[in-house]
Amino acid sequence: MVSNIVKSSDTIELTAGADDTGQRIDRWLANKIEDLSRARIQALIRDGHVSGEETIREARTPVKPGVTYKVTLPRPDDSDIAGESLPLSIVYEDSDLIVIDKPAGLVVHPAAGHASGTLVNALIAHCGDSLSDIGGVRRPGIVHRLDKDTSGLLVVAKTDAAHQGLSEQFKSHGRDGRLHRSYLAFAWGHLPRPKGLIDARLGRSHTNRTKIAVMRGEAGRSATTHYEVLDVFPGARPTGDVSLVRLALETGRTHQIRVHLAHIGHPILGDAVYGSGFKTRIASLNAAAQDVAAQIGRQALHAETLQFVHPVTGKKLSFNSALPEDLQNLAAALRPHPKAAEKANKKRL
């Protein structure tokens, strides 16, 4: 157990507890620091950016109880990060934070393959120098993320005080009642119950490090997702049935919703990474929905609700985002004419 974690703009300090004794330093740090992968930790160790009682040079170095380990995050070159006048759907803004309704297809921050045209580029142009720098040059103000092809609500900090306050709420993931997030997803098939819980640990896939996978035993990080089925759209065949599901997170792991739904056999429609057999399933949809589903071009996942306590004023803020046009069109196409639905049901009997 870690007794404390202290973060600043360029350092992270973690004090090891008795239960941490003997673990490899790279694995231990990767499990404790949500934003850093094990590969990134290993690279930082190689470059001399991790220290305990002294600078650590080996990823296999065992953790010692009571020792405070320091991870220094070198600031990236910001010469290529420039403001870009990109359209922003601003839901709310004040001097401390800004809430954005992100469209699908927009990358949140610059990274390999996406040096420009990101939300950060747009925010730099809109907010100027007022964004919090706690996230580093490439992630100014970014408190949480949405995948490129996930649409919906996202809050960004404009001051360091707001960043720290929001980060604290996101770490608790609503367990203390301050933060609430819900998502809408179109998932293949009928989920096992109208309401349920998916509890499966997640970590980097051993066979493909770009993907997240369910881990066995105590490997990976704990991850819990609550779901509620809102509607079920019958397909031309049972394999084409689609459920509209609302999901809430107790943890915020990378790709958590997508991996959890795929794990229980109900991947998100349009998810090319975690949803295998997409083309076969599309053929089971009703005729009107087949073209719409084939053209959607992304996972049908939307960040619908975002509620949090304003980190400066203490006021409870609540925002809701309706399904974007592409997912509205999908829902309309999935819902067959009553006569067609009746005919499909008779075929199943």
MITI-494972 format. One record per residue (C-alpha): residue number from 0; residue in one letter; x, y, z. Coordinates in steps of 0.5 Angstrom, whole numbers. Layout:
<recs>
> NUM:a:X:Y:Z
...
</recs>
This chain:
<recs>
> 0:m:0:0:0
> 1:v:3:7:-2
> 2:s:2:12:4
> 3:n:2:18:0
> 4:i:3:20:-7
> 5:v:5:28:-9
> 6:k:5:31:-16
> 7:s:7:37:-19
> 8:s:8:40:-26
> 9:d:14:36:-27
> 10:t:15:31:-21
> 11:i:11:25:-18
> 12:e:13:22:-11
> 13:l:11:16:-8
> 14:t:12:13:-1
> 15:a:12:5:-1
> 16:g:9:1:4
> 17:a:10:-5:7
> 18:d:6:-9:2
> 19:d:10:-6:-4
> 20:t:16:-9:-1
> 21:g:20:-13:-7
> 22:q:16:-11:-13
> 23:r:20:-9:-19
> 24:i:20:-2:-19
> 25:d:18:-1:-26
> 26:r:12:-5:-25
> 27:w:10:-2:-18
> 28:l:10:5:-21
> 29:a:6:3:-27
> 30:n:1:0:-23
> 31:k:1:7:-19
> 32:i:1:12:-24
> 33:e:-5:12:-28
> 34:d:-2:16:-34
> 35:l:5:13:-35
> 36:s:5:6:-38
> 37:r:11:1:-36
> 38:a:15:2:-42
> 39:r:15:10:-41
> 40:i:17:8:-34
> 41:q:23:4:-36
> 42:a:25:9:-41
> 43:l:25:14:-35
> 44:i:29:9:-31
> 45:r:34:8:-37
> 46:d:35:16:-37
> 47:g:36:17:-30
> 48:h:29:20:-28
> 49:v:27:16:-23
> 50:s:30:16:-16
> 51:g:30:13:-9
> 52:e:35:13:-4
> 53:e:39:14:-10
> 54:t:38:14:-18
> 55:i:35:8:-20
> 56:r:38:5:-26
> 57:e:35:-2:-27
> 58:a:28:-3:-28
> 59:r:28:-10:-24
> 60:t:30:-6:-18
> 61:p:26:-8:-12
> 62:v:22:-3:-8
> 63:k:24:-2:-1
> 64:p:18:0:4
> 65:g:19:7:7
> 66:v:23:10:1
> 67:t:20:16:-2
> 68:y:21:15:-10
> 69:k:21:21:-14
> 70:v:19:21:-22
> 71:t:22:27:-26
> 72:l:18:28:-32
> 73:p:22:32:-37
> 74:r:18:37:-40
> 75:p:18:36:-48
> 76:d:20:41:-53
> 77:d:14:46:-54
> 78:s:17:49:-61
> 79:d:11:45:-65
> 80:i:5:46:-60
> 81:a:2:52:-63
> 82:g:-5:55:-62
> 83:e:-10:53:-68
> 84:s:-17:57:-70
> 85:l:-21:50:-69
> 86:p:-28:50:-68
> 87:l:-30:49:-61
> 88:s:-37:47:-58
> 89:i:-36:50:-51
> 90:v:-41:48:-46
> 91:y:-39:53:-40
> 92:e:-33:57:-39
> 93:d:-31:62:-33
> 94:s:-24:64:-31
> 95:d:-22:57:-28
> 96:l:-24:52:-33
> 97:i:-28:50:-39
> 98:v:-32:45:-41
> 99:i:-32:42:-48
> 100:d:-37:38:-52
> 101:k:-32:34:-56
> 102:p:-34:31:-63
> 103:a:-31:25:-65
> 104:g:-25:25:-69
> 105:l:-22:30:-65
> 106:v:-15:28:-61
> 107:v:-15:31:-54
> 108:h:-7:33:-54
> 109:p:-1:32:-59
> 110:a:2:26:-59
> 111:a:6:21:-65
> 112:g:2:22:-71
> 113:h:-2:28:-69
> 114:a:2:34:-68
> 115:s:-3:39:-70
> 116:g:-11:39:-70
> 117:t:-12:37:-63
> 118:l:-16:40:-58
> 119:v:-10:43:-54
> 120:n:-8:47:-60
> 121:a:-15:49:-61
> 122:l:-15:51:-53
> 123:i:-8:55:-54
> 124:a:-12:59:-59
> 125:h:-18:60:-55
> 126:c:-15:61:-48
> 127:g:-8:64:-49
> 128:d:-3:63:-44
> 129:s:-9:62:-38
> 130:l:-9:54:-39
> 131:s:-6:51:-33
> 132:d:1:48:-34
> 133:i:1:42:-29
> 134:g:-1:37:-35
> 135:g:6:39:-38
> 136:v:7:43:-45
> 137:r:3:38:-49
> 138:r:-2:37:-44
> 139:p:-4:44:-41
> 140:g:-10:44:-37
> 141:i:-12:37:-39
> 142:v:-15:33:-33
> 143:h:-18:27:-36
> 144:r:-19:25:-44
> 145:l:-23:22:-49
> 146:d:-21:17:-54
> 147:k:-20:20:-61
> 148:d:-27:17:-64
> 149:t:-31:18:-57
> 150:s:-35:24:-57
> 151:g:-38:28:-51
> 152:l:-36:32:-45
> 153:l:-29:34:-43
> 154:v:-27:39:-37
> 155:v:-20:43:-38
> 156:a:-17:47:-33
> 157:k:-15:54:-34
> 158:t:-11:55:-27
> 159:d:-7:50:-23
> 160:a:-12:51:-17
> 161:a:-17:48:-22
> 162:h:-13:43:-24
> 163:q:-11:40:-18
> 164:g:-18:40:-15
> 165:l:-21:37:-21
> 166:s:-15:32:-21
> 167:e:-17:30:-14
> 168:q:-24:29:-16
> 169:f:-23:25:-22
> 170:k:-18:20:-18
> 171:s:-24:19:-13
> 172:h:-28:17:-19
> 173:g:-35:19:-16
> 174:r:-34:15:-9
> 175:d:-34:21:-5
> 176:g:-40:24:-9
> 177:r:-37:30:-12
> 178:l:-36:27:-19
> 179:h:-41:23:-24
> 180:r:-40:21:-31
> 181:s:-44:17:-35
> 182:y:-43:15:-42
> 183:l:-48:12:-48
> 184:a:-46:6:-52
> 185:f:-49:2:-57
> 186:a:-47:-5:-56
> 187:w:-48:-12:-60
> 188:g:-53:-17:-57
> 189:h:-57:-17:-50
> 190:l:-53:-16:-44
> 191:p:-54:-21:-39
> 192:r:-59:-17:-34
> 193:p:-62:-10:-35
> 194:k:-57:-7:-30
> 195:g:-50:-10:-28
> 196:l:-43:-9:-26
> 197:i:-37:-11:-30
> 198:d:-31:-12:-25
> 199:a:-25:-14:-29
> 200:r:-17:-12:-28
> 201:l:-14:-8:-34
> 202:g:-7:-8:-36
> 203:r:-3:-7:-43
> 204:s:-4:-13:-47
> 205:h:2:-18:-47
> 206:t:1:-19:-54
> 207:n:0:-12:-57
> 208:r:2:-7:-53
> 209:t:-2:-2:-56
> 210:k:-8:-5:-53
> 211:i:-11:-6:-46
> 212:a:-13:-13:-44
> 213:v:-17:-16:-38
> 214:m:-12:-19:-33
> 215:r:-12:-25:-29
> 216:g:-11:-25:-21
> 217:e:-8:-19:-18
> 218:a:-4:-17:-25
> 219:g:-6:-10:-28
> 220:r:-11:-5:-24
> 221:s:-17:-6:-21
> 222:a:-23:-3:-26
> 223:t:-31:-3:-25
> 224:t:-36:-1:-30
> 225:h:-44:0:-28
> 226:y:-49:-1:-34
> 227:e:-56:0:-35
> 228:v:-60:-2:-41
> 229:l:-64:3:-44
> 230:d:-67:0:-50
> 231:v:-66:-6:-55
> 232:f:-66:-6:-62
> 233:p:-68:-12:-66
> 234:g:-64:-14:-72
> 235:a:-66:-18:-78
> 236:r:-63:-24:-74
> 237:p:-61:-25:-67
> 238:t:-54:-24:-68
> 239:g:-56:-17:-70
> 240:d:-59:-14:-64
> 241:v:-56:-8:-61
> 242:s:-57:-5:-54
> 243:l:-57:2:-52
> 244:v:-53:2:-45
> 245:r:-52:7:-40
> 246:l:-45:6:-37
> 247:a:-42:9:-30
> 248:l:-35:8:-28
> 249:e:-32:7:-21
> 250:t:-25:7:-24
> 251:g:-22:11:-30
> 252:r:-17:6:-34
> 253:t:-15:7:-41
> 254:h:-21:4:-46
> 255:q:-24:1:-40
> 256:i:-31:1:-43
> 257:r:-29:-1:-49
> 258:v:-25:-7:-46
> 259:h:-30:-9:-41
> 260:l:-36:-9:-46
> 261:a:-32:-14:-50
> 262:h:-30:-18:-45
> 263:i:-37:-20:-43
> 264:g:-39:-21:-50
> 265:h:-42:-15:-52
> 266:p:-37:-10:-56
> 267:i:-39:-3:-58
> 268:l:-42:-3:-65
> 269:g:-36:0:-69
> 270:d:-30:-1:-65
> 271:a:-25:-4:-70
> 272:v:-20:-5:-64
> 273:y:-24:-9:-59
> 274:g:-30:-11:-63
> 275:s:-28:-17:-68
> 276:g:-33:-20:-73
> 277:f:-36:-13:-75
> 278:k:-38:-14:-82
> 279:t:-41:-21:-80
> 280:r:-45:-18:-75
> 281:i:-47:-12:-79
> 282:a:-50:-17:-84
> 283:s:-55:-19:-79
> 284:l:-58:-12:-78
> 285:n:-64:-9:-81
> 286:a:-63:-7:-88
> 287:a:-64:1:-86
> 288:a:-59:0:-81
> 289:q:-54:-4:-85
> 290:d:-51:2:-89
> 291:v:-51:7:-83
> 292:a:-47:2:-79
> 293:a:-42:1:-84
> 294:q:-41:8:-85
> 295:i:-41:11:-78
> 296:g:-33:10:-78
> 297:r:-32:10:-70
> 298:q:-34:6:-64
> 299:a:-41:8:-62
> 300:l:-39:11:-55
> 301:h:-41:18:-52
> 302:a:-40:22:-46
> 303:e:-47:24:-44
> 304:t:-46:27:-37
> 305:l:-41:30:-33
> 306:q:-42:33:-26
> 307:f:-37:36:-21
> 308:v:-36:41:-16
> 309:h:-33:47:-18
> 310:p:-26:47:-15
> 311:v:-25:54:-13
> 312:t:-33:56:-12
> 313:g:-35:50:-9
> 314:k:-41:50:-13
> 315:k:-44:43:-16
> 316:l:-44:44:-24
> 317:s:-48:39:-28
> 318:f:-48:38:-36
> 319:n:-51:34:-41
> 320:s:-50:32:-48
> 321:a:-55:29:-53
> 322:l:-53:24:-58
> 323:p:-49:27:-64
> 324:e:-52:27:-70
> 325:d:-49:20:-73
> 326:l:-51:17:-67
> 327:q:-58:19:-67
> 328:n:-58:17:-74
> 329:l:-56:10:-72
> 330:a:-61:10:-67
> 331:a:-67:12:-72
> 332:a:-64:7:-77
> 333:l:-64:1:-72
> 334:r:-71:2:-70
> 335:p:-75:-2:-75
> 336:h:-82:0:-77
> 337:p:-87:-4:-72
> 338:k:-89:-9:-78
> 339:a:-82:-10:-80
> 340:a:-80:-12:-72
> 341:e:-86:-16:-72
> 342:k:-84:-20:-78
> 343:a:-77:-21:-75
> 344:n:-80:-23:-68
> 345:k:-84:-28:-72
> 346:k:-78:-31:-75
> 347:r:-75:-33:-69
> 348:l:-81:-37:-66
</recs>
